[in-house]
Structure formats: structure tokens, C-alpha cells
Amino acid sequence: MRESLGGRGRRGRVPALVALVVGAATIAFSAPASAAEPARCTAMTEMVRSGHTIMVPTAMGSPLCQIGRAYAANATVVSRFQFTMRRCYPTLNLASPYSSEKVGDLYADGSFGPRTEAALKAVQRYIGTDPDGIYGPNTRDRMKFTTPDRVHCYGY
């Protein structure tokens, strides 16, 4: 009997069986790399919320997207997002190390750099979400956005 088991006996089978089960579970529950990567916001889309039309960052028509340093959107989306923070939260101080500057002073240059991240963190802190510097669904649900004419701000 030992020869048919490769000379391992019962003690050799248990670790091999555990390794086989763990390996199979790892493969079965692993998500492909593309599924783990969040969608990047690629457009600003008009949406009606509470009777007001607002401009919201979207990806392929869906508001389930992210903007951040590691989730760079195109320059037009970032510029409009920067303008939204400037218009809707002008008096907030940026997060450290730029805390002497106001969100209203942020340039809408289309580049998501450290000042834009500091502005977003200030907005996130103000609206009560995790100030991680990444715009996503939690931030979107509490943030204000500009109207298409860029005059007024309303919540999502």
C-alpha cells in the first residue's frame, strides 16, 4: 500500500491534500486583475437629482467611477471636477501641507496633483467621508456638484 502512495503513507498525504485544497481555493476565488481595478471617470454627465440638474463625473454613463492621483481621469474631467470643488466649497482650507490655501484658490488646470488631492481631502473631511483623496461613490453621495451653467451647487 505504501508503494502506491509514493512511499508517503498517511502522514504524507495530509499536507499534500491541504496544499491541493488551498491551491484550488486560491484559484477559484481569485479575481482577474482587470476586475479589481476601479473605473476611471472619463466624462461629466448631466444627472437630475432632487429636481436639479447637476454635472457628475461618470465612466461610460455610470457614476460608479473614481478620480485620484492613481485614478487619473482625462484633463477635461479633472478640470471640471476642480472647478466644482472651487465653486461649491470655496472657503474650505486645503488639507496639510497646503492648509493656508483655500479650495476656492485651486486652479482648474486639469492635472490631479497634490493641491487637488489636498482640496479633495478638505471636501471629504467637511462632508464626513474618509479623507483619502480619492473621489468615489462615498464621496459622490455626499458631495455637491455644479449645475450645467456652473452657477449653482446641489447635492447628489
ChimeraX attribute file (.defattr): number of C-alpha atoms within 10 A of each C-alpha:
attribute: neighborCount
match mode: 1-to-1
recipient: residues
	/A:1	8
	/A:2	9
	/A:3	8
	/A:4	8
	/A:5	11
	/A:6	10
	/A:7	11
	/A:8	14
	/A:9	13
	/A:10	10
	/A:11	8
	/A:12	12
	/A:13	14
	/A:14	12
	/A:15	11
	/A:16	12
	/A:17	11
	/A:18	11
	/A:19	12
	/A:20	12
	/A:21	11
	/A:22	12
	/A:23	11
	/A:24	11
	/A:25	11
	/A:26	11
	/A:27	9
	/A:28	9
	/A:29	8
	/A:30	9
	/A:31	10
	/A:32	8
	/A:33	7
	/A:34	8
	/A:35	8
	/A:36	9
	/A:37	9
	/A:38	13
	/A:39	20
	/A:40	22
	/A:41	27
	/A:42	22
	/A:43	21
	/A:44	20
	/A:45	19
	/A:46	17
	/A:47	18
	/A:48	13
	/A:49	11
	/A:50	10
	/A:51	8
	/A:52	15
	/A:53	20
	/A:54	24
	/A:55	24
	/A:56	26
	/A:57	28
	/A:58	22
	/A:59	17
	/A:60	13
	/A:61	16
	/A:62	14
	/A:63	20
	/A:64	17
	/A:65	21
	/A:66	24
	/A:67	26
	/A:68	21
	/A:69	16
	/A:70	10
	/A:71	17
	/A:72	17
	/A:73	26
	/A:74	16
	/A:75	15
	/A:76	16
	/A:77	22
	/A:78	25
	/A:79	18
	/A:80	22
	/A:81	26
	/A:82	24
	/A:83	23
	/A:84	25
	/A:85	25
	/A:86	20
	/A:87	20
	/A:88	22
	/A:89	22
	/A:90	18
	/A:91	13
	/A:92	21
	/A:93	20
	/A:94	25
	/A:95	24
	/A:96	13
	/A:97	10
	/A:98	14
	/A:99	15
	/A:100	10
	/A:101	18
	/A:102	18
	/A:103	28
	/A:104	20
	/A:105	15
	/A:106	18
	/A:107	14
	/A:108	19
	/A:109	15
	/A:110	18
	/A:111	19
	/A:112	22
	/A:113	12
	/A:114	15
	/A:115	20
	/A:116	27
	/A:117	22
	/A:118	24
	/A:119	30
	/A:120	27
	/A:121	23
	/A:122	25
	/A:123	27
	/A:124	22
	/A:125	17
	/A:126	15
	/A:127	15
	/A:128	13
	/A:129	16
	/A:130	13
	/A:131	19
	/A:132	15
	/A:133	22
	/A:134	19
	/A:135	24
	/A:136	19
	/A:137	13
	/A:138	14
	/A:139	23
	/A:140	20
	/A:141	13
	/A:142	16
	/A:143	23
	/A:144	23
	/A:145	26
	/A:146	24
	/A:147	19
	/A:148	16
	/A:149	9
	/A:150	15
	/A:151	10
	/A:152	16
	/A:153	21
	/A:154	17
	/A:155	15
	/A:156	19
